[in-house]
């Protein structure tokens, strides 16, 4: 099937002033790794910037409908983590759950939003979500596994977005 | 009543208490509140976040609002923000 592509839109004579833009790559699928991209994106749109996040590799779990509210904090090889355990103990069953529970308690006590709440906040304010197509292929993630509202795209689409960004970050 | 006084009384001042909230929430909630105001209206924002003394001036600079005043107390800050004419 051939789809006719619409011609490029004609520039409007008086275009609105260009907004600043941030382009973020979220590559970590841990609870602690999910907060920074969400904090930066929600702040950027609050500053009247455009914001987009490209979720790739383990970061794609932040968009995974069955995993985004179950992100965890590593108890092993995480010397600055919420529970300070020797690695031999950090490997024990339940240690990761304990570290995750401590961080969730910190966040709740500090009245910080959860990651699902951040997803809602940022989507409502127009933050663009890109789901890495290669990650989906490599890890067997289907479009129906993702929360609604993410554009499935590859590196070229993200770079096309990031080329017009004032700030680009890989977290 | 002079014209100036008439204009002055028409400036609406709204209150937003973000005491106890950490970054990004004071900026996020202030932006949501400012979006509902008319240009020239003012928002009185209370914060306790340690970063707010840097964050709120940065927010008004980026958004095109005006930071009218900062009242700095030991454990909290009160910012008076005037909404700009941005769309």
gemmi code that builds the backbone of each chain (N, CA, C; Angstrom):
import gemmi

chains = {
    "A": [
        ("UNK", (0.849, -1.196, 0.000), (0.000, 0.000, 0.000), (0.882, 1.242, 0.000)),
        ("UNK", (0.541, 2.167, -0.869), (1.306, 3.415, -0.922), (0.530, 4.516, -0.231)),
        ("UNK", (1.181, 5.196, 0.640), (0.544, 6.324, 1.309), (1.124, 7.611, 0.742)),
        ("UNK", (0.235, 8.461, 0.251), (0.701, 9.767, -0.229), (1.134, 10.600, 0.963)),
        ("UNK", (2.314, 11.177, 0.874), (2.788, 12.025, 1.965), (2.307, 13.448, 1.730)),
        ("UNK", (1.819, 14.047, 2.789), (1.370, 15.439, 2.683), (2.573, 16.325, 2.388)),
        ("UNK", (2.394, 17.358, 1.566), (3.523, 18.259, 1.324), (3.913, 18.998, 2.598)),
        ("UNK", (5.158, 19.422, 2.648), (5.609, 20.203, 3.805), (4.724, 21.437, 3.941)),
        ("UNK", (4.296, 21.760, 5.153), (3.419, 22.917, 5.311), (4.134, 24.213, 4.923)),
        ("UNK", (3.363, 25.113, 4.325), (3.927, 26.416, 3.966), (4.169, 27.217, 5.241)),
        ("UNK", (5.341, 27.851, 5.359), (5.589, 28.634, 6.572), (4.550, 29.739, 6.742)),
        ("UNK", (4.090, 29.899, 7.955), (3.131, 30.967, 8.242), (3.910, 32.273, 8.362)),
        ("UNK", (3.315, 33.334, 7.868), (4.018, 34.621, 7.822), (4.504, 35.031, 9.216)),
        ("UNK", (3.602, 34.978, 10.180), (4.001, 35.401, 11.519), (3.964, 34.198, 12.451)),
        ("UNK", (5.051, 33.457, 12.436), (5.125, 32.271, 13.295), (5.263, 32.713, 14.750)),
        ("UNK", (4.690, 31.950, 15.694), (4.856, 32.309, 17.096), (6.329, 32.206, 17.485)),
        ("UNK", (6.751, 32.928, 18.520), (8.154, 32.859, 18.904), (8.550, 31.431, 19.253)),
        ("UNK", (9.752, 31.065, 18.841), (10.222, 29.702, 19.063), (10.425, 29.454, 20.552)),
        ("UNK", (9.953, 28.306, 21.021), (10.157, 27.937, 22.421), (11.458, 27.156, 22.546)),
        ("UNK", (12.094, 27.283, 23.696), (13.278, 26.472, 23.947), (12.863, 25.007, 24.044)),
        ("UNK", (13.841, 24.129, 23.889), (13.529, 22.699, 23.867), (14.604, 21.911, 24.589)),
        ("UNK", (14.172, 20.884, 25.331), (15.110, 19.933, 25.930), (14.818, 18.542, 25.381)),
        ("UNK", (15.882, 17.830, 25.042), (15.765, 16.454, 24.549), (16.564, 15.558, 25.494)),
        ("UNK", (15.872, 14.601, 26.097), (16.494, 13.756, 27.125), (16.459, 12.305, 26.671)),
        ("UNK", (17.566, 11.587, 26.888), (17.571, 10.133, 26.701), (17.515, 9.502, 28.078)),
        ("UNK", (16.500, 8.682, 28.325), (16.368, 7.965, 29.595), (16.769, 6.512, 29.339)),
        ("UNK", (17.917, 6.111, 29.895), (18.435, 4.774, 29.581), (18.407, 3.829, 30.773)),
        ("UNK", (17.974, 4.334, 31.937), (18.003, 3.489, 33.139), (16.592, 3.075, 33.552)),
        ("UNK", (16.464, 1.813, 33.933), (15.157, 1.288, 34.302), (15.008, 1.058, 35.791)),
        ("UNK", (15.810, 1.767, 36.595), (15.668, 1.643, 38.045), (14.780, 2.773, 38.557)),
        ("UNK", (14.272, 2.610, 39.769), (13.417, 3.646, 40.360), (14.190, 4.957, 40.510)),
        ("UNK", (15.424, 4.847, 41.026), (16.220, 6.062, 41.206), (16.632, 6.656, 39.868)),
        ("UNK", (16.792, 5.809, 38.855), (17.170, 6.294, 37.525), (16.024, 6.924, 36.772)),
        ("UNK", (14.787, 6.646, 37.196), (13.613, 7.161, 36.483), (13.263, 8.586, 36.906)),
        ("UNK", (13.659, 8.963, 38.110), (13.274, 10.298, 38.597), (13.930, 11.460, 37.842)),
        ("UNK", (15.260, 11.434, 37.618), (15.855, 12.617, 36.986), (15.237, 13.018, 35.643)),
        ("UNK", (15.013, 12.097, 34.690), (14.398, 12.570, 33.442), (12.997, 13.147, 33.652)),
        ("UNK", (12.250, 12.556, 34.608), (10.891, 13.054, 34.858), (10.920, 14.438, 35.510)),
        ("UNK", (11.858, 14.636, 36.431), (11.971, 15.940, 37.102), (12.386, 17.006, 36.084)),
        ("UNK", (13.354, 16.663, 35.238), (13.826, 17.654, 34.264), (12.755, 17.981, 33.236)),
        ("UNK", (12.031, 16.965, 32.770), (11.010, 17.219, 31.747), (9.841, 18.016, 32.326)),
        ("UNK", (9.402, 17.676, 33.540), (8.275, 18.411, 34.126), (8.683, 19.855, 34.430)),
        ("UNK", (9.944, 20.054, 34.799), (10.411, 21.427, 35.028), (10.482, 22.186, 33.710)),
        ("UNK", (11.012, 21.548, 32.683), (11.161, 22.241, 31.391), (9.819, 22.758, 30.875)),
        ("UNK", (8.793, 21.921, 30.905), (7.498, 22.396, 30.395), (6.918, 23.470, 31.317)),
        ("UNK", (7.287, 23.434, 32.600), (6.847, 24.495, 33.508), (7.520, 25.823, 33.174)),
        ("UNK", (8.691, 25.755, 32.545), (9.392, 26.965, 32.116), (8.936, 27.410, 30.727)),
        ("UNK", (7.886, 26.769, 30.211), (7.381, 27.064, 28.860), (8.295, 26.537, 27.764)),
        ("UNK", (9.128, 25.546, 28.079), (9.941, 24.894, 27.057), (9.150, 23.715, 26.485)),
        ("UNK", (9.616, 23.251, 25.320), (9.185, 21.950, 24.830), (10.109, 20.904, 25.445)),
        ("UNK", (9.584, 19.696, 25.662), (10.414, 18.644, 26.242), (10.057, 17.302, 25.617)),
        ("UNK", (11.087, 16.515, 25.358), (10.887, 15.168, 24.838), (11.846, 14.214, 25.524)),
        ("UNK", (11.369, 13.008, 25.779), (12.221, 11.984, 26.395), (12.245, 10.761, 25.481)),
        ("UNK", (13.454, 10.284, 25.203), (13.634, 9.078, 24.405), (13.980, 7.951, 25.368)),
        ("UNK", (13.078, 6.990, 25.491), (13.246, 5.886, 26.444), (13.902, 4.719, 25.724)),
        ("UNK", (15.103, 4.369, 26.156), (15.848, 3.339, 25.433), (16.469, 2.334, 26.402)),
        ("UNK", (16.742, 1.141, 25.904), (17.252, 0.040, 26.731), (16.413, -0.097, 28.012)),
        ("UNK", (17.044, -0.185, 29.171), (16.243, -0.450, 30.379), (15.300, 0.708, 30.686)),
        ("UNK", (15.635, 1.893, 30.170), (14.763, 3.049, 30.374), (13.379, 2.844, 29.792)),
        ("UNK", (13.264, 1.913, 28.834), (11.948, 1.654, 28.243), (10.962, 1.099, 29.279)),
        ("UNK", (11.477, 0.513, 30.363), (10.575, 0.008, 31.413), (9.711, 1.128, 32.008)),
        ("UNK", (10.188, 2.369, 31.917), (9.416, 3.493, 32.461), (8.122, 3.683, 31.669)),
        ("UNK", (8.106, 3.192, 30.425), (6.894, 3.280, 29.601), (6.133, 1.963, 29.550)),
        ("UNK", (6.661, 0.927, 30.230), (6.053, -0.402, 30.146), (4.877, -0.473, 31.122)),
        ("UNK", (3.696, -0.719, 30.572), (2.469, -0.615, 31.372), (2.479, -1.520, 32.600)),
        ("UNK", (3.157, -2.668, 32.515), (3.150, -3.593, 33.652), (4.371, -3.415, 34.544)),
        ("UNK", (5.298, -2.549, 34.151), (6.534, -2.422, 34.937), (6.758, -1.025, 35.493)),
        ("UNK", (6.088, -0.017, 34.933), (6.474, 1.356, 35.287), (6.128, 1.700, 36.731)),
        ("UNK", (5.239, 0.931, 37.350), (4.970, 1.190, 38.771), (5.657, 0.161, 39.664)),
        ("UNK", (6.565, -0.630, 39.073), (7.289, -1.641, 39.865), (8.797, -1.488, 39.708)),
        ("UNK", (9.258, -0.293, 39.373), (10.704, -0.075, 39.216), (11.387, -0.256, 40.574)),
        ("UNK", (12.622, -0.717, 40.547), (13.308, -1.080, 41.795), (14.641, -0.344, 41.945)),
        ("UNK", (15.134, -0.351, 43.166), (16.456, 0.197, 43.468), (17.394, -0.968, 43.741)),
        ("UNK", (18.570, -0.944, 43.121), (19.514, -2.052, 43.298), (20.097, -2.049, 44.707)),
        ("UNK", (20.141, -3.224, 45.318), (20.771, -3.354, 46.641), (22.218, -3.830, 46.495)),
        ("UNK", (22.587, -4.191, 45.272), (23.917, -4.747, 45.012), (24.674, -3.772, 44.119)),
        ("UNK", (25.963, -3.577, 44.446), (26.802, -2.675, 43.638), (26.184, -1.285, 43.546)),
        ("UNK", (25.602, -0.843, 44.644), (24.992, 0.484, 44.701), (25.419, 1.136, 46.018)),
        ("UNK", (26.706, 1.538, 46.097), (27.252, 1.964, 47.392), (26.559, 3.189, 47.976)),
        ("UNK", (25.854, 3.974, 47.149), (25.152, 5.149, 47.677), (23.663, 4.871, 47.848)),
        ("UNK", (23.263, 3.614, 47.752), (21.842, 3.273, 47.792), (21.209, 3.486, 49.151)),
        ("UNK", (19.893, 3.327, 49.214), (19.175, 3.637, 50.450), (19.481, 2.709, 51.614)),
        ("UNK", (19.940, 1.488, 51.364), (20.404, 0.660, 52.479), (21.859, 0.292, 52.207)),
        ("UNK", (22.670, 0.465, 53.222), (24.111, 0.241, 53.069), (24.425, -1.188, 53.497)),
        ("UNK", (24.591, -2.051, 52.530), (24.873, -3.454, 52.812), (26.162, -3.860, 52.115)),
        ("UNK", (26.953, -4.731, 52.765), (28.045, -5.355, 52.008), (27.442, -6.124, 50.831)),
        ("UNK", (28.159, -6.192, 49.716), (27.592, -6.832, 48.529), (27.138, -8.266, 48.802)),
        ("UNK", (27.832, -8.959, 49.678), (27.460, -10.354, 49.950), (26.051, -10.433, 50.551)),
        ("UNK", (25.679, -9.412, 51.305), (24.326, -9.370, 51.876), (23.329, -8.736, 50.897)),
        ("UNK", (23.838, -7.799, 50.097), (22.961, -7.161, 49.104), (22.442, -8.148, 48.083)),
        ("UNK", (23.131, -9.294, 47.964), (22.697, -10.302, 47.003), (21.609, -11.212, 47.561)),
        ("UNK", (21.324, -11.075, 48.848), (20.338, -11.974, 49.463), (18.922, -11.683, 48.951)),
        ("UNK", (18.069, -12.719, 48.936), (16.685, -12.485, 48.522), (16.030, -11.439, 49.424)),
        ("UNK", (15.303, -10.528, 48.835), (14.601, -9.517, 49.614), (15.371, -8.222, 49.776)),
        ("UNK", (16.691, -8.235, 49.483), (17.478, -7.016, 49.694), (17.064, -5.911, 48.716)),
        ("UNK", (16.824, -6.278, 47.467), (16.398, -5.285, 46.481), (15.039, -4.707, 46.864)),
        ("UNK", (14.138, -5.592, 47.304), (12.810, -5.132, 47.729), (12.929, -4.175, 48.910)),
        ("UNK", (13.874, -4.467, 49.822), (14.051, -3.608, 50.995), (14.573, -2.237, 50.587)),
        ("UNK", (15.572, -2.226, 49.697), (16.128, -0.951, 49.231), (15.049, -0.135, 48.513)),
        ("UNK", (14.238, -0.821, 47.712), (13.169, -0.140, 46.976), (12.148, 0.447, 47.937)),
        ("UNK", (11.830, -0.345, 48.984), (10.838, 0.124, 49.948), (11.331, 1.375, 50.669)),
        ("UNK", (12.621, 1.368, 51.018), (13.178, 2.542, 51.709), (13.083, 3.775, 50.811)),
        ("UNK", (13.463, 3.626, 49.551), (13.411, 4.808, 48.666), (11.977, 5.283, 48.467)),
        ("UNK", (11.030, 4.350, 48.332), (9.623, 4.752, 48.169), (9.138, 5.510, 49.396)),
        ("UNK", (9.597, 5.061, 50.584), (9.221, 5.761, 51.816), (9.813, 7.169, 51.834)),
        ("UNK", (11.086, 7.274, 51.410), (11.700, 8.611, 51.319), (10.849, 9.520, 50.442)),
        ("UNK", (10.477, 9.000, 49.287), (9.755, 9.825, 48.312), (8.382, 10.229, 48.855)),
        ("UNK", (7.696, 9.262, 49.473), (6.373, 9.571, 50.030), (6.486, 10.603, 51.147)),
        ("UNK", (7.464, 10.411, 52.035), (7.641, 11.346, 53.150), (7.985, 12.745, 52.654)),
        ("UNK", (8.708, 12.817, 51.541), (9.086, 14.123, 50.982), (7.989, 14.683, 50.073)),
        ("UNK", (6.860, 13.969, 49.987), (5.714, 14.371, 49.163), (6.095, 14.496, 47.688)),
        ("UNK", (7.023, 13.637, 47.261), (7.388, 13.612, 45.842), (6.396, 12.722, 45.095)),
        ("UNK", (6.067, 13.091, 43.858), (5.183, 12.236, 43.063), (5.829, 10.879, 42.785)),
        ("UNK", (4.994, 9.863, 42.566), (5.506, 8.568, 42.113), (5.835, 8.679, 40.624)),
        ("UNK", (6.511, 7.656, 40.095), (6.818, 7.682, 38.661), (5.530, 7.688, 37.818)),
        ("UNK", (4.518, 6.827, 38.139), (3.262, 6.936, 37.368), (2.640, 8.339, 37.450)),
        ("UNK", (2.740, 8.975, 38.608), (2.213, 10.349, 38.720), (3.010, 11.321, 37.845)),
        ("UNK", (4.335, 11.143, 37.824), (5.156, 11.984, 36.951), (4.806, 11.778, 35.480)),
        ("UNK", (4.512, 10.519, 35.111), (4.127, 10.241, 33.721), (2.865, 11.053, 33.380)),
        ("UNK", (1.880, 11.002, 34.271), (0.641, 11.761, 34.033), (0.923, 13.263, 33.950)),
        ("UNK", (1.714, 13.776, 34.916), (2.000, 15.215, 34.955), (2.674, 15.679, 33.674)),
        ("UNK", (3.654, 14.902, 33.217), (4.409, 15.337, 32.044), (3.586, 15.176, 30.768)),
        ("UNK", (2.802, 14.098, 30.686), (1.987, 13.918, 29.479), (0.916, 14.998, 29.374)),
        ("UNK", (0.337, 15.360, 30.525), (-0.702, 16.406, 30.493), (-0.137, 17.733, 30.012)),
        ("UNK", (1.143, 17.964, 30.282), (1.757, 19.228, 29.874), (2.457, 19.120, 28.517)),
        ("UNK", (2.248, 18.009, 27.834), (2.713, 17.922, 26.449), (4.130, 17.429, 26.258)),
        ("UNK", (4.723, 16.805, 27.279), (6.053, 16.222, 27.076), (5.923, 15.081, 26.077)),
        ("UNK", (6.813, 15.068, 25.094), (6.743, 14.036, 24.069), (7.539, 12.807, 24.512)),
        ("UNK", (6.932, 11.635, 24.384), (7.600, 10.387, 24.750), (7.948, 9.619, 23.474)),
        ("UNK", (9.207, 9.219, 23.370), (9.640, 8.355, 22.275), (10.001, 6.997, 22.879)),
        ("UNK", (9.473, 5.929, 22.304), (9.848, 4.577, 22.722), (10.826, 4.024, 21.691)),
        ("UNK", (11.978, 3.580, 22.159), (13.037, 3.113, 21.249), (12.595, 1.826, 20.544)),
        ("UNK", (12.507, 1.912, 19.224), (12.024, 0.772, 18.439), (12.994, -0.398, 18.503)),
        ("UNK", (14.288, -0.103, 18.523), (15.277, -1.180, 18.579), (15.193, -1.922, 19.911)),
        ("UNK", (15.026, -1.176, 21.009), (14.866, -1.827, 22.312), (13.657, -2.757, 22.280)),
        ("UNK", (12.575, -2.288, 21.676), (11.365, -3.117, 21.598), (11.658, -4.405, 20.842)),
        ("UNK", (12.409, -4.282, 19.733), (12.749, -5.464, 18.946), (13.670, -6.403, 19.703)),
        ("UNK", (14.686, -5.853, 20.354), (15.686, -6.668, 21.061), (15.062, -7.354, 22.272)),
        ("UNK", (14.225, -6.636, 22.995), (13.700, -7.166, 24.253), (12.288, -7.738, 24.112)),
        ("UNK", (11.771, -7.752, 22.908), (10.462, -8.364, 22.684), (9.311, -7.599, 23.308)),
        ("UNK", (9.413, -6.274, 23.309), (8.339, -5.442, 23.856), (7.395, -5.057, 22.710)),
        ("UNK", (6.100, -5.296, 22.918), (5.121, -4.970, 21.887), (4.519, -3.582, 22.150)),
        ("UNK", (3.955, -2.999, 21.098), (3.337, -1.677, 21.245), (2.254, -1.727, 22.323)),
        ("UNK", (1.529, -2.867, 22.386), (0.442, -2.988, 23.361), (0.961, -3.115, 24.797)),
        ("UNK", (2.284, -3.347, 24.944), (2.870, -3.415, 26.293), (3.121, -2.025, 26.874)),
        ("UNK", (3.097, -1.004, 26.021), (3.476, 0.340, 26.463), (2.259, 1.138, 26.912)),
        ("UNK", (2.506, 2.103, 27.783), (1.429, 3.015, 28.154), (1.067, 3.854, 26.930)),
        ("UNK", (-0.176, 4.332, 26.846), (-0.569, 5.093, 25.658), (0.174, 6.430, 25.568)),
        ("UNK", (0.351, 6.870, 24.350), (0.879, 8.217, 24.157), (2.350, 8.288, 23.811)),
        ("UNK", (2.998, 7.131, 23.613), (4.414, 7.162, 23.234), (4.542, 6.933, 21.729)),
        ("UNK", (5.448, 7.665, 21.112), (5.738, 7.471, 19.693), (6.865, 6.463, 19.572)),
        ("UNK", (6.641, 5.404, 18.829), (7.710, 4.423, 18.609), (8.622, 4.969, 17.518)),
        ("UNK", (9.895, 5.081, 17.829), (10.800, 5.753, 16.897), (12.211, 5.244, 17.096)),
        ("UNK", (13.033, 5.500, 16.097), (14.437, 5.132, 16.171), (15.310, 6.348, 16.407)),
        ("UNK", (16.607, 6.108, 16.274), (17.575, 7.155, 16.595), (17.429, 8.374, 15.681)),
        ("UNK", (17.106, 8.134, 14.409), (17.014, 9.269, 13.483), (15.910, 10.227, 13.913)),
        ("UNK", (14.771, 9.672, 14.323), (13.662, 10.534, 14.743), (14.024, 11.315, 15.997)),
        ("UNK", (14.731, 10.653, 16.912), (15.127, 11.379, 18.123), (16.141, 12.467, 17.796)),
        ("UNK", (17.108, 12.138, 16.934), (18.117, 13.154, 16.590), (17.482, 14.311, 15.830)),
        ("UNK", (16.468, 14.014, 15.021), (15.751, 15.081, 14.320), (15.107, 16.028, 15.334)),
        ("UNK", (14.553, 15.447, 16.409), (13.960, 16.260, 17.488), (15.059, 16.983, 18.268)),
        ("UNK", (16.149, 16.257, 18.562), (17.216, 16.827, 19.392), (18.024, 17.879, 18.642)),
        ("UNK", (18.024, 17.806, 17.306), (18.787, 18.790, 16.524), (18.271, 20.201, 16.772)),
        ("UNK", (16.994, 20.313, 17.129), (16.408, 21.632, 17.398), (16.313, 21.903, 18.889)),
        ("UNK", (17.025, 21.125, 19.691), (16.961, 21.319, 21.139), (18.078, 22.259, 21.609)),
        ("UNK", (17.775, 22.993, 22.668), (18.785, 23.856, 23.286), (19.571, 23.097, 24.337)),
        ("UNK", (18.963, 22.076, 24.894), (19.606, 21.254, 25.923), (19.351, 19.788, 25.576)),
        ("UNK", (20.417, 18.990, 25.534), (20.267, 17.545, 25.312), (21.014, 16.799, 26.403)),
        ("UNK", (20.349, 15.846, 27.008), (20.953, 15.124, 28.131), (20.737, 13.629, 27.980)),
        ("UNK", (21.735, 12.869, 28.371), (21.653, 11.405, 28.404), (21.726, 10.989, 29.864)),
        ("UNK", (20.643, 10.404, 30.358), (20.647, 10.033, 31.782), (20.326, 8.550, 31.946)),
    ],
    "B": [
        ("UNK", (-10.762, 59.254, 42.742), (-9.664, 58.283, 42.637), (-8.905, 58.513, 41.316)),
        ("UNK", (-7.592, 58.556, 41.390), (-6.810, 58.785, 40.175), (-6.792, 57.511, 39.322)),
        ("UNK", (-6.386, 57.682, 38.075), (-6.330, 56.536, 37.164), (-5.343, 55.489, 37.685)),
        ("UNK", (-4.215, 55.962, 38.197), (-3.198, 55.031, 38.685), (-3.743, 54.137, 39.799)),
        ("UNK", (-4.471, 54.746, 40.710), (-5.033, 53.970, 41.811), (-6.048, 52.960, 41.297)),
        ("UNK", (-6.808, 53.382, 40.297), (-7.803, 52.474, 39.728), (-7.118, 51.230, 39.157)),
        ("UNK", (-6.009, 51.480, 38.427), (-5.272, 50.358, 37.830), (-4.697, 49.471, 38.939)),
        ("UNK", (-4.137, 50.115, 39.955), (-3.513, 49.340, 41.026), (-4.510, 48.409, 41.706)),
        ("UNK", (-5.713, 48.860, 41.904), (-6.689, 48.020, 42.587), (-7.148, 46.861, 41.705)),
        ("UNK", (-6.880, 46.961, 40.393), (-7.348, 45.900, 39.499), (-6.363, 44.737, 39.404)),
        ("UNK", (-5.159, 44.892, 39.960), (-4.200, 43.779, 39.937), (-4.667, 42.719, 40.938)),
        ("UNK", (-4.910, 41.538, 40.416), (-5.346, 40.447, 41.285), (-4.106, 39.762, 41.855)),
        ("UNK", (-4.152, 39.441, 43.143), (-3.052, 38.699, 43.764), (-3.598, 37.351, 44.241)),
        ("UNK", (-2.971, 36.295, 43.767), (-3.383, 34.949, 44.143), (-2.304, 34.327, 45.025)),
        ("UNK", (-2.700, 33.395, 45.851), (-1.770, 32.764, 46.782), (-1.550, 31.298, 46.430)),
        ("UNK", (-0.302, 30.863, 46.564), (0.020, 29.449, 46.369), (1.035, 29.055, 47.437)),
        ("UNK", (0.655, 28.103, 48.264), (1.529, 27.658, 49.350), (2.203, 26.351, 48.958)),
        ("UNK", (3.499, 26.415, 48.686), (4.262, 25.209, 48.343), (5.223, 24.838, 49.469)),
        ("UNK", (4.905, 25.235, 50.689), (5.737, 24.868, 51.835), (5.776, 23.348, 51.948)),
        ("UNK", (6.959, 22.808, 52.178), (7.099, 21.362, 52.341), (7.304, 20.610, 51.041)),
        ("UNK", (7.219, 21.294, 49.907), (7.384, 20.620, 48.621), (8.781, 20.862, 48.063)),
        ("UNK", (9.323, 19.815, 47.434), (10.665, 19.887, 46.857), (10.586, 20.036, 45.344)),
        ("UNK", (11.705, 20.433, 44.761), (11.837, 20.516, 43.305), (11.434, 19.185, 42.693)),
        ("UNK", (10.633, 19.131, 41.653), (10.200, 20.246, 40.793), (8.844, 20.839, 41.179)),
        ("UNK", (8.285, 20.456, 42.325), (6.879, 20.779, 42.562), (6.597, 22.273, 42.717)),
        ("UNK", (7.417, 23.065, 43.446), (7.081, 24.499, 43.510), (7.026, 25.158, 42.124)),
        ("UNK", (7.997, 24.838, 41.272), (8.012, 25.420, 39.922), (6.836, 24.882, 39.102)),
        ("UNK", (6.608, 23.579, 39.206), (5.503, 22.949, 38.461), (4.155, 23.548, 38.872)),
        ("UNK", (3.931, 23.669, 40.185), (2.640, 24.194, 40.651), (2.516, 25.692, 40.367)),
        ("UNK", (3.630, 26.414, 40.458), (3.583, 27.844, 40.143), (3.228, 28.050, 38.670)),
        ("UNK", (3.815, 27.219, 37.797), (3.528, 27.358, 36.365), (2.060, 27.047, 36.071)),
        ("UNK", (1.518, 26.022, 36.740), (0.098, 25.706, 36.544), (-0.773, 26.866, 37.010)),
        ("UNK", (-0.399, 27.465, 38.148), (-1.185, 28.579, 38.687), (-1.072, 29.801, 37.772)),
        ("UNK", (0.135, 30.088, 37.303), (0.331, 31.259, 36.440), (-0.428, 31.113, 35.124)),
        ("UNK", (-0.558, 29.875, 34.661), (-1.268, 29.650, 33.393), (-2.722, 30.094, 33.484)),
        ("UNK", (-3.266, 30.106, 34.697), (-4.681, 30.460, 34.861), (-4.856, 31.961, 35.066)),
        ("UNK", (-3.767, 32.695, 35.229), (-3.862, 34.133, 35.518), (-3.841, 34.955, 34.230)),
        ("UNK", (-4.274, 36.192, 34.366), (-4.192, 37.144, 33.258), (-2.837, 37.855, 33.343)),
        ("UNK", (-2.299, 38.298, 32.191), (-1.061, 39.077, 32.244), (-1.221, 40.255, 33.212)),
        ("UNK", (-0.223, 40.462, 34.039), (-0.273, 41.547, 35.014), (-0.754, 41.101, 36.380)),
        ("UNK", (-1.492, 39.982, 36.429), (-1.910, 39.449, 37.730), (-0.680, 38.951, 38.485)),
        ("UNK", (-0.838, 38.850, 39.798), (0.309, 38.472, 40.615), (0.045, 37.185, 41.397)),
        ("UNK", (1.114, 36.432, 41.607), (1.056, 35.195, 42.383), (1.988, 35.344, 43.573)),
        ("UNK", (1.448, 35.130, 44.770), (2.273, 35.130, 45.974), (2.565, 33.677, 46.309)),
        ("UNK", (3.840, 33.296, 46.191), (4.248, 31.891, 46.300), (5.104, 31.700, 47.550)),
        ("UNK", (4.693, 30.764, 48.372), (5.466, 30.440, 49.576), (6.185, 29.117, 49.351)),
        ("UNK", (7.496, 29.086, 49.652), (8.283, 27.865, 49.495), (9.161, 27.656, 50.729)),
        ("UNK", (9.566, 26.374, 50.899), (10.576, 26.055, 51.910), (11.732, 25.276, 51.288)),
        ("UNK", (11.603, 24.944, 50.024), (12.631, 24.187, 49.308), (13.936, 24.985, 49.285)),
        ("UNK", (15.032, 24.318, 49.632), (16.330, 25.005, 49.694), (16.737, 25.584, 48.334)),
        ("UNK", (16.268, 24.983, 47.267), (16.667, 25.456, 45.940), (15.821, 26.596, 45.420)),
        ("UNK", (14.760, 26.938, 46.112), (13.791, 27.894, 45.558), (14.377, 29.278, 45.325)),
        ("UNK", (15.344, 29.668, 46.165), (15.926, 31.007, 45.988), (16.632, 31.134, 44.643)),
        ("UNK", (17.100, 30.017, 44.106), (17.675, 30.040, 42.757), (16.621, 29.671, 41.709)),
        ("UNK", (15.739, 28.735, 42.070), (14.807, 28.195, 41.071), (13.718, 29.179, 40.651)),
        ("UNK", (13.160, 29.891, 41.599), (12.032, 30.762, 41.244), (12.485, 31.946, 40.372)),
        ("UNK", (13.622, 32.601, 40.695), (14.104, 33.625, 39.748), (14.405, 33.030, 38.364)),
        ("UNK", (14.952, 31.816, 38.327), (15.222, 31.172, 37.031), (13.920, 30.920, 36.282)),
        ("UNK", (12.893, 30.498, 37.018), (11.596, 30.237, 36.383), (11.011, 31.505, 35.780)),
        ("UNK", (11.007, 32.598, 36.539), (10.405, 33.832, 36.009), (11.220, 34.340, 34.818)),
        ("UNK", (12.542, 34.178, 34.870), (13.401, 34.611, 33.751), (13.065, 33.794, 32.497)),
        ("UNK", (12.943, 32.478, 32.650), (12.681, 31.626, 31.494), (11.283, 31.824, 30.935)),
        ("UNK", (10.306, 32.049, 31.817), (8.920, 32.157, 31.367), (8.560, 33.554, 30.871)),
        ("UNK", (9.368, 34.530, 31.252), (9.020, 35.894, 30.862), (8.082, 36.574, 31.845)),
        ("UNK", (8.043, 36.082, 33.083), (7.290, 36.764, 34.143), (8.255, 37.705, 34.886)),
        ("UNK", (7.709, 38.469, 35.806), (8.540, 39.397, 36.576), (8.524, 38.994, 38.046)),
        ("UNK", (9.715, 38.896, 38.613), (9.804, 38.638, 40.056), (9.796, 39.993, 40.755)),
        ("UNK", (8.671, 40.312, 41.373), (8.489, 41.643, 41.954), (9.254, 41.763, 43.270)),
        ("UNK", (9.171, 40.727, 44.103), (9.865, 40.800, 45.387), (10.117, 39.406, 45.937)),
        ("UNK", (11.122, 39.314, 46.795), (11.421, 38.072, 47.521), (11.517, 38.429, 48.993)),
        ("UNK", (10.740, 37.753, 49.796), (10.805, 37.969, 51.240), (11.428, 36.719, 51.844)),
        ("UNK", (12.653, 36.870, 52.350), (13.406, 35.710, 52.809), (13.361, 35.637, 54.326)),
        ("UNK", (12.752, 34.586, 54.843), (12.744, 34.360, 56.286), (13.663, 33.187, 56.596)),
        ("UNK", (13.774, 32.856, 57.860), (14.718, 31.808, 58.261), (14.377, 30.480, 57.587)),
        ("UNK", (13.111, 30.112, 57.637), (12.737, 28.775, 57.185), (11.829, 28.786, 55.955)),
        ("UNK", (11.570, 29.948, 55.379), (10.710, 29.976, 54.201), (10.928, 31.248, 53.404)),
        ("UNK", (10.480, 31.194, 52.148), (10.594, 32.343, 51.262), (9.212, 32.663, 50.692)),
        ("UNK", (8.957, 33.938, 50.516), (7.725, 34.359, 49.850), (8.104, 35.166, 48.611)),
        ("UNK", (7.655, 34.684, 47.464), (7.951, 35.339, 46.187), (6.674, 35.994, 45.670)),
        ("UNK", (6.803, 37.215, 45.177), (5.688, 37.861, 44.495), (6.046, 37.915, 43.012)),
        ("UNK", (5.230, 37.210, 42.223), (5.505, 37.051, 40.790), (4.398, 37.734, 40.001)),
        ("UNK", (4.785, 38.544, 39.033), (3.784, 39.155, 38.151), (3.828, 38.462, 36.806)),
        ("UNK", (2.673, 37.990, 36.386), (2.629, 37.264, 35.118), (2.948, 38.199, 33.957)),
        ("UNK", (3.786, 37.704, 33.032), (4.159, 38.487, 31.858), (3.099, 38.431, 30.781)),
        ("UNK", (3.430, 38.925, 29.615), (2.459, 39.009, 28.521), (2.661, 37.889, 27.522)),
        ("UNK", (3.416, 36.858, 27.913), (3.649, 35.735, 27.004), (2.324, 35.028, 26.699)),
        ("UNK", (2.234, 34.363, 25.530), (0.976, 33.697, 25.185), (0.644, 32.566, 26.132)),
    ],
}
model = gemmi.Model(1)
for chain_id, residues in chains.items():
    chain = gemmi.Chain(chain_id)
    for i, (resn, *xyz) in enumerate(residues, 1):
        res = gemmi.Residue()
        res.name, res.seqid = resn, gemmi.SeqId(i, " ")
        for name, pos in zip(("N", "CA", "C"), xyz):
            atom = gemmi.Atom()
            atom.name, atom.element = name, gemmi.Element(name[0])
            atom.pos, atom.b_iso = gemmi.Position(*pos), 0.0
            res.add_atom(atom)
        chain.add_residue(res)
    model.add_chain(chain)
structure = gemmi.Structure()
structure.add_model(model)
structure.setup_entities()
